[in-house]
Amino acid sequence: MSNINQQQEQINIELDEKIAEGIYSNLAIINHSSSEFVLDFVSIMPGIPKAKVKSRIVLTPQHAKRLLKAIGENIHRFEVAHGEIKETEQVPIPLNFGPAGQA
C-alpha cells in the first residue's frame, strides 16, 4: 500500500535546456517582507562598476527556511566528502548597491 501512495505523490519535474545551463552568480541579495523572501542573484565582474540581477527567486517564509536547511545539509555532506570550504576575504559592497526596503 505504501508503494501506491509513493507513486501517487511523485512529481515529474522537467528541466529545459536553457534553464539547465544555469546562471553564474557571485553575489546574492536577500530582502524580505512579512509574506515573502526575495533572492536576487547577481554576477559582479572586477573593474566593472555596474551589475545586473541575473535571476530572482521569490519564496514563502516556510520555503525559505526549508531552503536554508537543505543548503546546510548539502554543505555538510560536501565538506565530509571534500574537506572544509574555506571562506575567502569578502570584497566590500557599496551600501547603495541593490534594492532597498521591502520586497
C-alpha positions, 0 to 999 in steps of 0.5 A, spaced: 500 500 500 505 504 501 508 503 494 501 506 491 501 512 495 509 513 493 507 513 486 501 517 487 505 523 490 511 523 485 512 529 481 515 529 474 519 535 474 522 537 467 528 541 466 529 545 459 535 546 456 536 553 457 534 553 464 539 547 465 545 551 463 544 555 469 546 562 471 553 564 474 552 568 480 557 571 485 553 575 489 546 574 492 541 579 495 536 577 500 530 582 502 524 580 505 517 582 507 512 579 512 509 574 506 515 573 502 523 572 501 526 575 495 533 572 492 536 576 487 542 573 484 547 577 481 554 576 477 559 582 479 565 582 474 572 586 477 573 593 474 566 593 472 562 598 476 555 596 474 551 589 475 545 586 473 540 581 477 541 575 473 535 571 476 530 572 482 527 567 486 521 569 490 519 564 496 514 563 502 517 564 509 516 556 510 520 555 503 525 559 505 527 556 511 526 549 508 531 552 503 536 554 508 536 547 511 537 543 505 543 548 503 546 546 510 545 539 509 548 539 502 554 543 505 555 538 510 555 532 506 560 536 501 565 538 506 565 530 509 566 528 502 571 534 500 574 537 506 572 544 509 570 550 504 574 555 506 571 562 506 575 567 502 576 575 504 569 578 502 570 584 497 566 590 500 559 592 497 557 599 496 551 600 501 547 603 495 548 597 491 541 593 490 534 594 492 532 597 498 526 596 503 521 591 502 520 586 497 
